[in-house]
Amino acid sequence: MGRGVIRALATGAAAFALSGCVVAVGNQSAPVAPATVAGVPSGMQYLYGSGEAAAASRQTYAALVRYVQQYQRDRMTLRRMPLQAVLTPGATLAEPGQLPCTGPAAVVFDVDETVLLNTGYEYSDARGGLSYDATRWERWERSDGRATQAVPGAVEALAALRAAGATVVFNSNRNAATARFTEAALHRAGLGPAKHGETLFLKGDTPGGSAKDARRAMIAKRYCVVALVGDQLGDFSDLFNAGLKPAERRAAANAPAIASLWGNGWFVLPNPVYGTALAGDFDDVFPNDLRWSDPGARKE
């Protein structure tokens, strides 16, 4: 997750839904959610307030735990080292080679909106109608973490992974300068332990700013990375952020070479609030062959 990437609040360009429009749901029609509901951006309403988001997160975490437990059993019974979830340095999205597995097992997590919900910060944004500001975000990083909460299912899942013998490692685009505050926030939420340089890696630990591949490579030298978990495609490979247009990015994530990794080493959490997913104009989102014009609509 990178806070400097595209954000979408109620007034953002990603809010295609307009009050009064309808969308087909099964054989019925239902109102499209407006960009804000009682002043709360609809993406925030979903992520921080809905049962659906809690269910989706728990579903992802349950699948992750089952996958890692089976991975660990296979390592013991088959006496072989499977591939890591981290791609090789020369990999492409068309040929996503994976690193060989060496060392003890680990699962690598993004932090924000993957294991930790920044509910307090997003409340401040929504209430003030504010957009992202790096200075204000750093003040939030340095807060005591009281206004954060664990993503539903994360606490139980991380405990189960540790019990299965996997080390929990965090790879976040929070700043290395605020490492002790991130460690404390994770501990407060029941997600720790996390120690900077050992099980917590942050922006500034390697060159490249918000790019995570260098940090992933560093982690993969110490551990066998069984799985990667995040809310943005950049939490899995920087290749997704290498100048691809939204439609190209979607096609790459859905192509056979990559599609086999989802739920099979790569696990994604929902985030409709901000990030690289919230991009694309009408041509990106609605291809020409997937458009419908109501023949019964009144002509003006």
Order of alpha helices (4+ residues) and beta strands (2+ residues): beta-beta-beta-beta-alpha-alpha-beta-beta-beta-beta-alpha-alpha-beta-alpha-beta-alpha-beta-alpha-beta-alpha-alpha-beta-alpha
